Amino acid sequence: MINFNNFCSSEPYTIFTKHYRNALKNDQKIIEAISISSFDRKLSEVDSRFVNLKYINKDEWIFFSNYNSPKAKQFKTHKQITAVFFWDSINVQIRMKAKIKKTSYEYNQKYFFDRSEKKNALAISSNQSKPINSYNQVKENYNRSLKNDDLKKCPEFWGGYSFTPYYFEFWEGHKSRLNKREAYEKSDDSWKHLILQP
C-alpha cells in the first residue's frame, strides 16, 4: 500500500488515484512496487530496479534506501530519473519523469523510528549491493544487528528519496491493441495534456 498525504489535486494526480483505486479493487499484488531508472555517469549506463514507494506527500513521491548503494551514487551525479508502475490486474502502465533528492534526516529518523526493529536491523546490517562471501554471512550480519542496543536510531547512511514528476504517461492496454495513451507535461505551474498514438 502507498500512504497518501494531502494528495495533489491536479489532473495527472487525480487520474493516478483513479487507477490506483481500481487496481486495489482488482486485488493488485505489491501495488507499491515501482521501477526506478537512473543514469550511471561513470559507466555511461542506464540502470533500473524496483523499490517500494511508501508515501505520496502532496506532489512528492517517497521511497527509502541505502545512501551508499549504486543508485544513490547515480542519483548524486545525475538527478533526473524515470519511474514506472505496471498493474497487471487492470493492464495499466504509468510512467513518470522527475528530478530526485534526499529527504531530511529528521524525516528519515521519524520514519525509521516507526518501523519494526527487524526491518531496521536489516537496513543497519546490509552494505547494500556490495559483494559478500556467502548468504550465510548475510544472515549472520543480520542476526548480529538484531542484538544492537538502539534499533530505532536511523543511521546516516540510510534514508529517503523524494521526487516530484514533471511528466506523466498513462497507458491502458486493450485486447484490440487500440491502447489508450495520455501524457501530461508540466510547464511552469500548468499541465499540458497530450493524446499519444498506440
C-alpha positions, 0 to 999 in steps of 0.5 A: 500500500502507498500512504497518501498525504494531502494528495495533489489535486491536479489532473495527472494526480487525480487520474493516478488515484483513479487507477490506483483505486481500481487496481486495489479493487482488482486485488493488485499484488505489491501495488507499491512496487515501482521501477526506478531508472537512473543514469550511471555517469561513470559507466555511461549506463542506464540502470533500473530496479524496483523499490517500494514507494511508501508515501505520496506527500502532496506532489512528492513521491517517497521511497527509502534506501541505502545512501551508499548503494549504486543508485544513490551514487547515480542519483548524486551525479545525475538527478533526473530519473524515470519511474514506472508502475505496471498493474497487471490486474487492470493492464495499466502502465504509468510512467513518470519523469522527475528530478530526485533528492534526499529527504531530511534526516529528521524525516528519515529518523521519524520514519525509521523510528516507526518501523519494526526493529527487524526491518531496521536491523536489516537496513543497519546490517546490509552494505547494500549491493556490495559483494559478500562471501556467502548468504550465510554471512548475510544472515549472520550480519543480520542476526548480529544487528538484531542484538544492537542496543538502539534499533530505532536510531536511523543511521546516516547512511540510510534514508529517503528519496523524494521526487516530484514528476514533471511528466506523466504517461498513462497507458491502458492496454486493450485486447484490440491493441487500440491502447489508450495513451495520455501524457501530461507535461508540466510547464511552469505551474500548468499541465499540458495534456497530450493524446499519444498514438498506440 
